[in-house]
Amino acid sequence: MTIMLQPFRIGIGHDTHRLGEGGPVRLGGIDIPHDKHLIGHSDADVLLHAITDALLGAAGLGDIGDMFPDTDEANRGRDSADMLRRAADAVAQAGYRIGNLDCIVFAQRPKLGPVKAQIRDRIGAILDLEPEQVGVKAKTGERLGAVGNEEAIMAQCAALIVAVTG
């Protein structure tokens, strides 16, 4: 059976990690000065994890837990940028290139406005994308729920992948 590539596909990614005492917080591939850090099996970069899931989902390749299970000790402390690059390579092997990413980070603190451009540039560098192909928005929890109470940071990403022709 021959599978024909669709001209484009869309994926959605989401991730949440708890916050623990002591910083910095690693987000979007950069370290941001803060009095807390994200807790996880890898480096716990929620934004890169959400992007990874969005890309894998768009290509029908499962999710980050399939590719990098937390039951594998090789993934303990793993750099999320490495996971994202590997996911992007799998998307390319499936016959697609990244069209654009649109991301939202939900964090009461630290305030991300001053570092959004730096995060966007870092994601672009990891994936070899132009800055205009990466949208990064920041929202607070308005002091409600786990995000608003500074117990967690969440991220979401929508990814568009485009079939490579010729």
Contacts in CASP RR format, 6 or more apart in sequence:
PFRMAT RR
TARGET T0000
AUTHOR 0000-0000-0000
METHOD contacts of the structure
MODEL  1
MTIMLQPFRIGIGHDTHRLGEGGPVRLGGIDIPHDKHLIGHSDADVLLHA
ITDALLGAAGLGDIGDMFPDTDEANRGRDSADMLRRAADAVAQAGYRIGN
LDCIVFAQRPKLGPVKAQIRDRIGAILDLEPEQVGVKAKTGERLGAVGNE
EAIMAQCAALIVAVTG
5 95 0 8 1.000
5 96 0 8 1.000
5 163 0 8 1.000
6 163 0 8 1.000
7 162 0 8 1.000
7 163 0 8 1.000
8 99 0 8 1.000
8 160 0 8 1.000
8 161 0 8 1.000
8 162 0 8 1.000
8 163 0 8 1.000
9 58 0 8 1.000
9 59 0 8 1.000
9 60 0 8 1.000
9 96 0 8 1.000
9 160 0 8 1.000
9 161 0 8 1.000
10 58 0 8 1.000
10 158 0 8 1.000
10 159 0 8 1.000
10 160 0 8 1.000
10 161 0 8 1.000
11 54 0 8 1.000
11 55 0 8 1.000
11 57 0 8 1.000
11 58 0 8 1.000
11 158 0 8 1.000
11 159 0 8 1.000
11 160 0 8 1.000
11 161 0 8 1.000
12 53 0 8 1.000
12 54 0 8 1.000
12 57 0 8 1.000
12 156 0 8 1.000
12 157 0 8 1.000
12 158 0 8 1.000
12 159 0 8 1.000
13 50 0 8 1.000
13 51 0 8 1.000
13 53 0 8 1.000
13 54 0 8 1.000
13 57 0 8 1.000
13 156 0 8 1.000
13 157 0 8 1.000
13 158 0 8 1.000
13 159 0 8 1.000
14 50 0 8 1.000
14 53 0 8 1.000
14 154 0 8 1.000
14 155 0 8 1.000
14 156 0 8 1.000
14 157 0 8 1.000
15 46 0 8 1.000
15 47 0 8 1.000
15 49 0 8 1.000
15 50 0 8 1.000
15 53 0 8 1.000
15 64 0 8 1.000
15 154 0 8 1.000
15 155 0 8 1.000
16 46 0 8 1.000
16 146 0 8 1.000
16 152 0 8 1.000
16 153 0 8 1.000
16 154 0 8 1.000
16 155 0 8 1.000
17 38 0 8 1.000
17 39 0 8 1.000
17 40 0 8 1.000
17 44 0 8 1.000
17 46 0 8 1.000
17 49 0 8 1.000
17 152 0 8 1.000
17 153 0 8 1.000
18 38 0 8 1.000
18 39 0 8 1.000
18 40 0 8 1.000
18 151 0 8 1.000
18 152 0 8 1.000
19 25 0 8 1.000
19 36 0 8 1.000
19 37 0 8 1.000
19 38 0 8 1.000
19 39 0 8 1.000
19 150 0 8 1.000
19 151 0 8 1.000
19 152 0 8 1.000
19 153 0 8 1.000
20 36 0 8 1.000
20 37 0 8 1.000
20 38 0 8 1.000
20 39 0 8 1.000
21 35 0 8 1.000
21 36 0 8 1.000
21 37 0 8 1.000
22 34 0 8 1.000
22 35 0 8 1.000
22 36 0 8 1.000
22 37 0 8 1.000
23 33 0 8 1.000
23 34 0 8 1.000
23 35 0 8 1.000
23 36 0 8 1.000
23 37 0 8 1.000
24 31 0 8 1.000
24 32 0 8 1.000
24 33 0 8 1.000
24 34 0 8 1.000
24 37 0 8 1.000
25 31 0 8 1.000
25 32 0 8 1.000
25 34 0 8 1.000
25 36 0 8 1.000
25 37 0 8 1.000
25 38 0 8 1.000
25 110 0 8 1.000
25 153 0 8 1.000
26 32 0 8 1.000
26 37 0 8 1.000
26 38 0 8 1.000
26 43 0 8 1.000
26 44 0 8 1.000
26 45 0 8 1.000
26 80 0 8 1.000
27 38 0 8 1.000
27 45 0 8 1.000
27 46 0 8 1.000
27 47 0 8 1.000
27 105 0 8 1.000
27 107 0 8 1.000
27 112 0 8 1.000
27 119 0 8 1.000
27 153 0 8 1.000
28 45 0 8 1.000
28 47 0 8 1.000
28 48 0 8 1.000
28 80 0 8 1.000
28 119 0 8 1.000
28 122 0 8 1.000
28 123 0 8 1.000
29 45 0 8 1.000
29 47 0 8 1.000
29 48 0 8 1.000
29 80 0 8 1.000
29 81 0 8 1.000
29 119 0 8 1.000
29 122 0 8 1.000
29 123 0 8 1.000
29 126 0 8 1.000
30 115 0 8 1.000
30 118 0 8 1.000
30 119 0 8 1.000
30 122 0 8 1.000
32 110 0 8 1.000
32 112 0 8 1.000
32 115 0 8 1.000
33 110 0 8 1.000
34 109 0 8 1.000
34 110 0 8 1.000
36 109 0 8 1.000
36 150 0 8 1.000
37 44 0 8 1.000
38 44 0 8 1.000
38 45 0 8 1.000
38 46 0 8 1.000
38 153 0 8 1.000
41 70 0 8 1.000
41 75 0 8 1.000
41 76 0 8 1.000
41 77 0 8 1.000
41 78 0 8 1.000
42 49 0 8 1.000
42 68 0 8 1.000
42 70 0 8 1.000
42 75 0 8 1.000
42 76 0 8 1.000
42 77 0 8 1.000
42 78 0 8 1.000
42 79 0 8 1.000
42 80 0 8 1.000
42 83 0 8 1.000
43 77 0 8 1.000
43 78 0 8 1.000
43 79 0 8 1.000
43 80 0 8 1.000
44 80 0 8 1.000
45 80 0 8 1.000
45 81 0 8 1.000
46 105 0 8 1.000
46 153 0 8 1.000
46 154 0 8 1.000
46 155 0 8 1.000
47 103 0 8 1.000
47 105 0 8 1.000
47 119 0 8 1.000
47 123 0 8 1.000
47 136 0 8 1.000
47 155 0 8 1.000
47 157 0 8 1.000
48 80 0 8 1.000
48 81 0 8 1.000
48 83 0 8 1.000
48 84 0 8 1.000
48 123 0 8 1.000
48 126 0 8 1.000
49 64 0 8 1.000
49 80 0 8 1.000
49 83 0 8 1.000
49 155 0 8 1.000
50 103 0 8 1.000
50 155 0 8 1.000
50 156 0 8 1.000
50 157 0 8 1.000
51 84 0 8 1.000
51 101 0 8 1.000
51 103 0 8 1.000
51 123 0 8 1.000
51 157 0 8 1.000
51 159 0 8 1.000
52 64 0 8 1.000
52 67 0 8 1.000
52 80 0 8 1.000
52 83 0 8 1.000
52 84 0 8 1.000
52 87 0 8 1.000
53 63 0 8 1.000
53 64 0 8 1.000
53 157 0 8 1.000
54 101 0 8 1.000
54 157 0 8 1.000
54 158 0 8 1.000
54 159 0 8 1.000
55 84 0 8 1.000
55 87 0 8 1.000
55 88 0 8 1.000
55 91 0 8 1.000
55 98 0 8 1.000
55 159 0 8 1.000
55 161 0 8 1.000
56 62 0 8 1.000
56 63 0 8 1.000
56 64 0 8 1.000
56 66 0 8 1.000
56 67 0 8 1.000
56 87 0 8 1.000
56 90 0 8 1.000
56 91 0 8 1.000
57 63 0 8 1.000
57 159 0 8 1.000
58 91 0 8 1.000
58 96 0 8 1.000
58 159 0 8 1.000
58 160 0 8 1.000
58 161 0 8 1.000
59 90 0 8 1.000
59 91 0 8 1.000
59 94 0 8 1.000
59 96 0 8 1.000
59 161 0 8 1.000
60 94 0 8 1.000
61 67 0 8 1.000
61 87 0 8 1.000
61 90 0 8 1.000
61 91 0 8 1.000
61 94 0 8 1.000
64 83 0 8 1.000
64 87 0 8 1.000
67 83 0 8 1.000
67 86 0 8 1.000
67 87 0 8 1.000
67 90 0 8 1.000
68 75 0 8 1.000
68 78 0 8 1.000
68 83 0 8 1.000
69 75 0 8 1.000
81 126 0 8 1.000
84 126 0 8 1.000
84 127 0 8 1.000
85 126 0 8 1.000
85 127 0 8 1.000
88 98 0 8 1.000
88 127 0 8 1.000
91 97 0 8 1.000
91 98 0 8 1.000
91 161 0 8 1.000
92 164 0 8 1.000
95 163 0 8 1.000
95 164 0 8 1.000
96 161 0 8 1.000
96 162 0 8 1.000
96 163 0 8 1.000
96 164 0 8 1.000
97 161 0 8 1.000
97 162 0 8 1.000
97 164 0 8 1.000
98 127 0 8 1.000
98 129 0 8 1.000
98 133 0 8 1.000
98 159 0 8 1.000
98 160 0 8 1.000
98 161 0 8 1.000
98 162 0 8 1.000
99 129 0 8 1.000
99 133 0 8 1.000
99 159 0 8 1.000
99 160 0 8 1.000
99 161 0 8 1.000
99 162 0 8 1.000
100 129 0 8 1.000
100 132 0 8 1.000
100 133 0 8 1.000
100 134 0 8 1.000
100 135 0 8 1.000
100 159 0 8 1.000
100 160 0 8 1.000
101 123 0 8 1.000
101 127 0 8 1.000
101 129 0 8 1.000
101 133 0 8 1.000
101 134 0 8 1.000
101 135 0 8 1.000
101 157 0 8 1.000
101 158 0 8 1.000
101 159 0 8 1.000
101 160 0 8 1.000
102 135 0 8 1.000
102 137 0 8 1.000
102 157 0 8 1.000
102 158 0 8 1.000
102 159 0 8 1.000
103 123 0 8 1.000
103 134 0 8 1.000
103 135 0 8 1.000
103 136 0 8 1.000
103 137 0 8 1.000
103 155 0 8 1.000
103 156 0 8 1.000
103 157 0 8 1.000
103 158 0 8 1.000
104 137 0 8 1.000
104 138 0 8 1.000
104 139 0 8 1.000
104 155 0 8 1.000
104 156 0 8 1.000
104 157 0 8 1.000
105 112 0 8 1.000
105 136 0 8 1.000
105 137 0 8 1.000
105 138 0 8 1.000
105 139 0 8 1.000
105 153 0 8 1.000
105 154 0 8 1.000
105 155 0 8 1.000
106 138 0 8 1.000
106 139 0 8 1.000
106 140 0 8 1.000
106 141 0 8 1.000
106 147 0 8 1.000
106 153 0 8 1.000
106 154 0 8 1.000
106 155 0 8 1.000
106 156 0 8 1.000
107 138 0 8 1.000
107 139 0 8 1.000
107 140 0 8 1.000
107 141 0 8 1.000
107 147 0 8 1.000
107 153 0 8 1.000
107 154 0 8 1.000
108 140 0 8 1.000
108 141 0 8 1.000
108 143 0 8 1.000
108 147 0 8 1.000
108 148 0 8 1.000
108 149 0 8 1.000
108 150 0 8 1.000
109 150 0 8 1.000
111 138 0 8 1.000
112 119 0 8 1.000
112 136 0 8 1.000
112 138 0 8 1.000
113 138 0 8 1.000
116 136 0 8 1.000
116 137 0 8 1.000
116 138 0 8 1.000
117 131 0 8 1.000
119 136 0 8 1.000
120 131 0 8 1.000
120 134 0 8 1.000
120 135 0 8 1.000
120 136 0 8 1.000
121 131 0 8 1.000
123 129 0 8 1.000
123 134 0 8 1.000
123 136 0 8 1.000
124 130 0 8 1.000
124 131 0 8 1.000
124 133 0 8 1.000
124 134 0 8 1.000
127 134 0 8 1.000
140 147 0 8 1.000
140 148 0 8 1.000
141 147 0 8 1.000
141 148 0 8 1.000
142 148 0 8 1.000
143 149 0 8 1.000
145 151 0 8 1.000
146 152 0 8 1.000
146 154 0 8 1.000
147 153 0 8 1.000
147 154 0 8 1.000
END
